[in-house]
Amino acid sequence: MRTPRVLVTLWPLLALLALTACHGGVHGTPGRSGLRDPYFPRLGNGGYDVAHYDLGLAYDPDTHRLTGTADITAKAGKDLSAFNFDLTGMTVKSVTVDGEEAVASRAGHELTIRPHDELRRGDTFRTVVRYSGEPVTITDPDGSKEGWLRTADGALGLGEPTGSMAWFPGNHHPSDKATYDITVTVPKGVQAVSNGELTRTSTATDGSGATTYAWHVPQPMASYLATVAIGEFRTSSSTTPSGLPVHTAVDPREEAASAKVLARLPEVVAWETKRFGPYPFSSTGAIVDREGDAGYALETQNRPVFPGAPGLGLLVHELAHQWYGDSVTPRSWRDMWLNEGFATYAEWLWDEDHDGDTAQDTFDTLRATSASDGIWSFPPAEPPSAAHISDAPVYERGAMVLHRVRQIIGDPDFFSLLKSWPREHKYGNADTDDFTAYVEKRNPGKEEALAGVWKDWLYGNGKPK
């Protein structure tokens, strides 16, 4: 018998009322939708902290169809009657919380989940979301593409700043970091590369040739740093002289052009370890996709993604992010200069240490540019909108802030700072106020001079005098 139309419309509400009545009333409150990020206020969700994502994915490049199961372990930060995940596109098939079917609804990119039983503050709970569909590509406010990018032979998942919600549900704000297991099944002829370490591969016994790749990320990772690269790759595994595993995956068309610079990857990691302290993760490497598949490089954790063969300076930059951005992650997207300023300054230091321009030379060159140059268009700690968080002031002027700090506190204390900042904030989050307070605390008697740097270079409008 056909269900009356009115009952179809009212069914989610009736189910919710029945659930509430059955359990004597829900006393918790819903987790907040959005974490009020200065530039992406609806991104992320409140009320819980994710500890681990276990993602089981299957993707067919021919049909562009992704099937996923996200098993998410989290801890309630308060009594919860409901909570949200970020997920755009895709069709949700089912949701369970601690093994019990949950009521789920969609509004925009919010997946709202009401568990069968109220979650108490401090409870650890597991949510399993089963979903499928054609994952979408997201256009950033600055016009760049992220999310799930179709490539010539597969796909590439890139997440900065909001793209990860295109291919798995979660708390997609940099302030909520977690460990990951990412398992991807793909057809014969293509591979799946992700973050962390490859723990298992298995080929289907049904004759299809489909292969499953299981990757494990043991250190905390912000979701925007998660990646999946699917396609034809030439893979290589080795170790640095210090014993750090190196895993690279290179599109065959980029192999010859990439070989020379990737051969220097162990050298770059060794130099950055000397400058910035122990490498923070369990492996390193790179993913080089075909030129044109993505329009930018990204510091995805363990192994950055490059759109074609990288230059040496770009390799230095993206690997420096493993300390600055990946291990120490911005508390909000307003703090991007803490990522990009440090990684850009790493390029200056590399040149300085390898018979190129000194950091002072580079600073002076930038300092001599016209007041109308784009580098002076806004202060690095206060981009005017989400469309500008990756603009030149965040990178170059952010690096200039660090050089001004170096000038004031001197080389011994500055190079000590380059190691102590990522060491003392390892695997955590930090914002601009954390950094300025940290520098001042470590350099007593220089607070006034440093305050001038923050005022003129970090927060000041226009070119400093």
N, C-alpha and C positions, 0 to 999 in steps of 0.2 A: 504494500500500500504506500502511496506517495505521502511523504510527510507534509502537512500543511505548511504553506510558505511562512506564516507568522511564527510557527514553531522553529523553523530553520533560522529565522532572524533572531529569535530570543534564546536559542539553545545555549550559546556561551554564557549568557547571564544566568539562565536557569541552572546550569551546571555549577557556576560559581556560588549561587545562593544555596544550592544543595550542599556543596562542600563546606560552606561556612556554617550552615545549620548542623551538619553532621559532627563538626568538631567544636561545637559550643561557642563559636565566635572566634575571630582572629584578633589577637591583641597586639600584634606587631604592626609596623607601618611599611609601606613600599620603599624600596631603595630609590634614591634619587636618580632621575633620568638626566644624564649629563653631569659633568663635573665642573661646569662653569669655567672651562678653559678660556683665557682671554680672547683667543682667536677661533676656537671651535667649541663653543659653550655646550653643545649637545653631545659632544664626544665623551665616551667613557660613562661609567655608571657608579653610583654610590651604594653603600650598604654592605659591601663585601670586598674581599681581597682574594684574587685568584692565586693559587699556589702552583697549579700544573694544568697544562693543556695536553691531552692525548688526542691527536687528530688522525683519523683514518680517512684517506682520500683516494678516489679513483677518478682518473681523467682520461678521456678519449679525444685527442686533437681533431679527429675527423668529424665528430659530432659536436665538439665544443661543449660536452656535457661533463659536469663535475658532480660526483656523489660523495657526500661526506658524513662522517660521524664525529662529533666533537664531544669528548668526555672530559668535563671541566671540573676540577677539584678546587673549592674555594672555602673561605672562612667568613662567616657572617660577622659584620662589625656592629650589628645591633639586631634587635628582634625584627624579623622580616616577615611580612605577609606576602610580599612579592619582590621581584628584582628584575633587572633588565640586562640584556646583552645587546651589543651593536651588531647588526647584520643587515646588509643591503642586498636586494635582489634575492635569488634563490627561493625555493619552496620548502618550508619546514614540514616534515612528515610527522614527527612525533617528538615529544619532550618528556623526560622523566627526571625527577629529583629524588635521589636516594632510592631508586628502583620503583617509585610510585609515579603513575601518570600524572602530569601536571597540566593545568590550563595555560595555554599560550595564545598570545594575540600579537598582531603586527601593526605598527603605526610608523610610517617613514622607515628609518633605519633601526628603530627600537623593537626588539623582541622582548615583550613583557611576559614573565613567567610567574604564575601563582602556584606554589607547591601544594601538594596534598595536605601536608602538615606545616604549621608555622615553624620557621627557623629561629632558633634562639641565638642570642648574641654569644659568640665564641664557638658555635657549632661549625664543624667541618662538614661540608655537604658536596655531593657529586651530582652534576647535571649532565645528562646525555641528550644531545640534540642531533636528530637525524634529518638531513636536508639534501636537496639536489637541485639541479637546474643549470642554466648557462650563466656563469659568473660574469659580472659586469666590469667594464673599465670606467674608472672614476676620473673626472677632469678636476684638477685642483683649482683653487682660486687664481693661481698664477698661470693657468692654462696647460700645465704639464699633465701627463697621464700616469695613473697608478691603478692599483687594484689588481685585476686579472688581465694581463696583456697577452693577446694572441700573437704568437710569433710565427715565423715561416715554417717551423717544424714542430711547434708545440705551444707552450705558454710560459709566462713568467709572472709570478706573484710578487708585487712590490707594495710596500705599505706606508711610506712616509708622505703625508702625515696621517691619512685616514683610510688607506687602501686595503688594509688587512681585513676589514669587515666585508669585503667583496667575496672572500673565500672561506672565512670561518667566523662563527659567532664568538664574541668575547667582550672583555672590558678593554676597549681599544683606546686607551689613553696611556701616554708614556709613564705616568705615575704608578701604574699597576703592572709590575714585572712578574714573570713566572718562569718555571722550567717547562720544557716541551718534549714531547715525542711526536714526530711527524712521519707518518707512514703513507706512502703514495704508490698506488698500483697504476701502471701505464701499459699500453699495448706493446707488442713486439716491435723493435726497431727504434724505440726512444727510451731515454733514461729520466730519472727524477733525482734531482740534487737539492739538498736543503741545508739547514744550519746544523752545527754540531758534528757528531760522529756517525758514520754509517755503521750500524750495528748488525744489520741482516739484509740479505737479498734472497728472494725465492722466486722461482718461476712456476707458473701454473702447470698442473699435471694434465690439463684437459686438451693439450695440444695447441692452445691458442698462442703460446709464447708470451703471454702477459707476465710482467715482472713486478714484484713488490719491493720497494726500497724503504727501509726503516732507519730513520735518523733520530738521534737522541741529543738533546741540549741540556746538559747538567747544570749550567749556571743560569741565573735569572736573565730573562730577555724581555724587553719591551716588544709588544706585538708589532709595532711598525718596522722592527728589525727582522721579523720572520720572513723567509722567502721560500718559494718552490720554483725551480727552473726545470722545465720539461722539454726535452728535445734530443737531438743527436749531439753527444758530447764526447770528446776525448778526455778521459779522466786520468789523473795521476796522483799517486800517494807516495809521500816520502817523509823524511824528518829533517828538521834543522840540525845543525851541529850540536845544539843543546838538547835535542831529543823531542822537540815539539812537533807533533804530527802536522803535515801540510797536505791538504787535499785541494786539487784544482780540477775544474771542469771547463773545457774550452770548446766552443763550436768549431768543427773542423775547418770552416772557411776562415777562421781567425787564428788558427794554430800557428802558422808560420810567422804572422805579424806579432803574435803575443810572446813567442818563445823567449826572446832576448830579455824582455823586461820581467817576465815571470821567473826567469832563472835568478833574478836578483831579489826575489821575495824573501828568502832567508836572511840575506844581508840587510834588507830594510827592517825586518822584525828585530834582528840583533841590534841594529843601531837605535831603534825606538825603545827597545828594552833598556839599553844603556841610558837613554835620555829620560824615559818616563817610568821606569821601574818594571818589575816582572810582568810578562804578558798575562792578561787576566783570564784567558779562556783556555779550553782544553785542546784546541786545534786552531790552525789558521789556514789561509788559502785564498782562492778567488774563483769566481764564476765569470767567464767571458762569453757573453752571448753574441749573436750576430749583430753587426753594426746596423743600427736603424730599428732594432726591435724595441729598444727603450732609448729615450733621449738623454739619459743622464746616468751617472754612476751612483750607487747607494751603498752605505756602510753596513749592509746586512751582517748580522753577528757571525763571527768565525771566518766567513769568506765573503768579502764585498762583491757586488755585481757590477760588471763593466759592460757598456754598450759598444763592443768592439775592443780591439787591442788597446790597453791603457798606456799612457806615457808614464815615465818614472815618477814625475811629480804627483800625478793622480794616484798612483799606487801608494806613495808615501802618505798622501792625504787620507785616503780611505782606511788604510791600516792604522793610522793614528787615531781614528775614530774608535777603534776597539777599546782604547783607554778612555777617550773623551767623547762620550755620546752613547757608547754601548755598555761599558762597565759603569761609568758615572753618567746617568741619563737625565735629561732635563725634567724638572718637575712639571713644567708646562711648556707649550709651544712658544711662549714669549722668551724662553731661555735658550733659544737656538744658537745664539752667539757663543754659548759655552761649548757647543759642539764644533761649530764651524770656525770660530776664532782660534781655538786650539789646533784644529787640524790644519788650518791655513798657516799658522805659525810654525807647525811642524815642517811644512814645505820650506819656509824661510830658513829654519835651522839646518835642514838637510843641505841646502845650498851653502850655508855658512860653513858647515863641517866638511864639505866636499869641493872646496876650492872654487865655489861660486860667489855670488854677491853675499855680503854679510847681511844679517837681519837689519842692521842699521842702514845699510845701503837701500834695502827694499823699503824700509820705513820712510827714508828721506825722499825716495822717488814718489811714493804715494802722497807724502806730505806736500810735495811741490805741485800737485795737481790743482787745477782751478777750483775755486769755491763752488762753481756750478757743476762740477763733476758729480756723477751719481753716487760716489762713495760717501759724499757728505749729505745725502738727501734725507737721512733720518738717523737718529742715534741707534747703535746696534742693540741696545737693551730694550728698545721700544719701537719695533716695527709698526707702521701705521695701520696695518691690517694683515689678515692671513695671506693675502696675495704677495706680501713682501718679506716673508720670513726666510726666504732663500736669496735675497738680493745682496748686492755687493757690500753694503754697510755691515751686514751680519758677518760676512767673511773677512774682507780686508780691514775694515775699521775695527772689527772684533779682534783681529790679530794685532792691530796697532795699539789697542788697549793693553794687551799683554806686553807689548814692547815698552810701553810707557811704564808699566809696573816694573819691568826689568831695569829700566833706567833709574828708577827711584830706589829700589831695594838692593840693587847690585847683582852681579852674576851668581855668586855663590848661593845667596838666598833664593834667587829666582829659579835656578836649576834644581834646587832642593824642593821648591814649590811644585815644579813640574812632576815630581815623583810623589810628594806627600798628598797632593790633592786627589789624584785617582786612588792612591792607597787607602786613605782615610774615608773615602766615599765609595769604595769598591762595591759593585753590584747594587748601588742605591740610586737615589734621585737627589738632585740639588738644583737650586735656583740662583739667580743673580745675587740676591741678598746673602745667601749662604757663602758665595764665593767672596764677595767684598768683605764680609765680616771675617772670613777665614784669613784672607791676606793681611788685614789690619791686625788681627790677633797675633799672627806670626811675626809681625814687624813693628813692635812697640816703638814709639817715638816718631814714626813716619805716617801716623794716621792723617795728619793734616795734608801732607803732600799727596797721599793716596786719595783722600777725599776730593782733591782737585782733579785727579784723573777720572774719578767716577762722574764728577759734575760736568767736565768739559768733553771727555772722550767717550764715556759710556752712555750718558744720558743727555748730553748737550746737543742742541739743534745747530746745524750748520758746521762749517769748518772751524775747529778750535784755533784760537789766536796764538 
